[in-house]
Amino acid sequence: MSSLSPSSSLSSSAPSEIAPGQLLDELEQRQNDVLAQLDELDAKLTEVLKGLGATMDGEEKDSDAEELPMAA
């Protein structure tokens, strides 16, 4: 998994030297990357919970599935 350090992909030039919209474009791309990672983690978590016979709050439960407490 990649590290998300604040200065890893931002250029070292002064803000006045950044082209208009460049920073916004970069932030939007980083946001999209993080949202994609969250979607992947959610899919993995759902798969693990299915394997354990558990469901997340708000989902229908199987009548014979054991409910595991979810940490807050």
C-alpha positions as CSV (number, residue, x, y, z in Angstrom):
1,M,0.0,0.0,0.0
2,S,1.4,3.4,-0.8
3,S,2.2,6.0,1.8
4,L,0.2,9.2,1.8
5,S,2.6,11.8,3.0
6,P,1.3,15.4,2.5
7,S,4.4,16.5,0.5
8,S,5.0,13.3,-1.5
9,S,3.4,14.5,-4.7
10,L,3.1,18.2,-4.3
11,S,5.7,20.2,-6.1
12,S,8.2,22.2,-4.0
13,S,7.6,25.4,-5.9
14,A,6.0,28.4,-4.3
15,P,2.2,28.6,-4.5
16,S,2.5,31.6,-6.8
17,E,4.3,29.4,-9.4
18,I,1.6,26.7,-9.5
19,A,-0.6,26.9,-12.6
20,P,-4.2,27.9,-12.0
21,G,-6.2,24.8,-11.2
22,Q,-3.2,22.5,-11.0
23,L,-3.5,22.2,-7.2
24,L,-7.2,21.5,-7.4
25,D,-6.7,18.9,-10.1
26,E,-4.1,17.2,-8.0
27,L,-6.3,17.2,-4.9
28,E,-9.2,15.8,-6.8
29,Q,-7.0,13.0,-8.1
30,R,-5.7,12.2,-4.6
31,Q,-9.3,12.2,-3.3
32,N,-10.3,9.8,-6.1
33,D,-7.4,7.5,-5.2
34,V,-8.3,7.4,-1.6
35,L,-12.0,6.8,-2.3
36,A,-11.0,3.9,-4.6
37,Q,-8.8,2.5,-1.8
38,L,-11.8,2.8,0.6
39,D,-14.0,0.9,-1.8
40,E,-11.4,-1.9,-2.0
41,L,-11.2,-2.1,1.8
42,D,-15.0,-2.2,2.1
43,A,-15.2,-5.0,-0.4
44,K,-12.5,-7.0,1.5
45,L,-14.2,-6.4,4.8
46,T,-17.6,-7.5,3.5
47,E,-15.9,-10.7,2.1
48,V,-14.3,-11.4,5.5
49,L,-17.6,-10.8,7.3
50,K,-19.4,-13.1,5.0
51,G,-16.8,-15.8,5.6
52,L,-17.4,-15.4,9.4
53,G,-21.2,-15.5,8.9
54,A,-21.6,-11.9,10.2
55,T,-23.2,-8.9,8.6
56,M,-22.7,-5.1,9.0
57,D,-25.4,-3.1,10.8
58,G,-28.3,-2.3,8.5
59,E,-27.9,-5.4,6.4
60,E,-30.3,-8.4,6.5
61,K,-29.0,-11.2,8.7
62,D,-29.1,-14.9,7.8
63,S,-31.3,-16.7,10.4
64,D,-28.5,-19.3,11.2
65,A,-25.6,-16.8,11.1
66,E,-23.8,-15.9,14.3
67,E,-23.8,-12.2,15.0
68,L,-20.4,-10.8,15.9
69,P,-20.2,-7.5,17.8
70,M,-18.8,-4.7,15.7
71,A,-16.2,-2.4,17.4
72,A,-17.2,1.2,17.5
